[in-house]
């Protein structure tokens, strides 16, 4: 009779059934030659858990190489992606080759990929439970344009606080200064605290500050486009000594 086949392992299981015919007439049983056949029970298809990925906008993902512990047949894979905007098709078969990840927003975008394994042996295909993993694409880092600053010699500047439109992670900032003579170091990280500006000359001195943002979420630090601004230090006011005068009445 029909029955429910079982195979809790990871490889095919084959049972050999031997059938013996017996012909009976007038109470005389006559046994004939046996015939054998097999019933092979394929295992449920299985796929190992793929790793999640975190990548930056406009960088390549890593190869997603699906694998299985199943043996005795061929395991193939089909997958579905719920967020094609990251640069990956909505569906596909087999491994996922590296692709250029895309995110034009200011927040991380996460796509969930669901993979279904299919075990094939003896022209019979057996599907297995799905596994899901994510590919998160971080945005390119962004920094708002800082305002230019003009101060007088030996005056305190205002603190420069860098800001961003990005969210969903942490944006850090590094900066360089092409003219440390104004009293600010040649480079630094984070906001620029107030400092005493210097200009011992007779003409304004301008320093160009370049700030580079870096967006961090997960394991992928993502740099962004730098912005520049200037700090101009005016000299102290100066007047040449006027000559004394002696004149006559009228």
C-alpha positions, 0 to 999 in steps of 0.5 A: 500500500502507499505509505509516507516515506521518511528520511531525516538524514542529509543524503539519499536512503535506498531500500531494496524490496524483493518480491517473490511470486507464488502460484497456487493451484489445487492447494499446490503453491509454486514459487517463482523467481524473485524480482527486486526494485528499490524505493529511494527517499531523497532528503529534504533539501537544505541550505546553510545560513548565508551571512548578512552583509553591510556595504557602502553605496556604490561599492561591490558586495561579496559573492553569496555562495550558497551551500548545503550539507546534503549529498547523493544528489544535486542541490540548486537554489532560487532566491527572492529579494524584497528591495530591488532598489539596492541594485539586485534583481527581485528574483534569481537562481544560483549564487548571487555574484558581486554587484554594485550596491546602490543607495541614493537616500540619506539612511541605510537601506536593507534588503531581505533575500530569501533562498529556497533549496531544491534537492534533485535525484532520480528526476525527483525534486524535493524543496526544503525550508527557506533561509533569509539574510540581509544586505544593508547598503549604507548611504554615502556620508554627507556633511552640511556646508559650514559657513565661512568665518571672519575674525580679528587677530587674537579674538576667539572664533566660534566653535564649528559644529559639523552636521549631516542629514544622514541618520540610521548610523553614526557620522564622524568628521575629519578635517585638514587646515592648509594654514596652521599659522592662524592658530588652528592645527593642520588636521583633526577629527570631530568639531573644531572648538573655539580657538584664539585666532592669530595674524601678526601681519598687516593683511588678512590671512585666510585658511581653507578647511576641508572636512570629510564625513564618514558614515558608520553603520555595522562593519562598513565605514562609508566616506562621503564628499568633502566640503571646504570653508574658510577662516579669515583672520583680519590683522589688528588695526594699525595707523602710521605715526602722524608728524607733530606740527608747530605753527605760528599764530595767524 
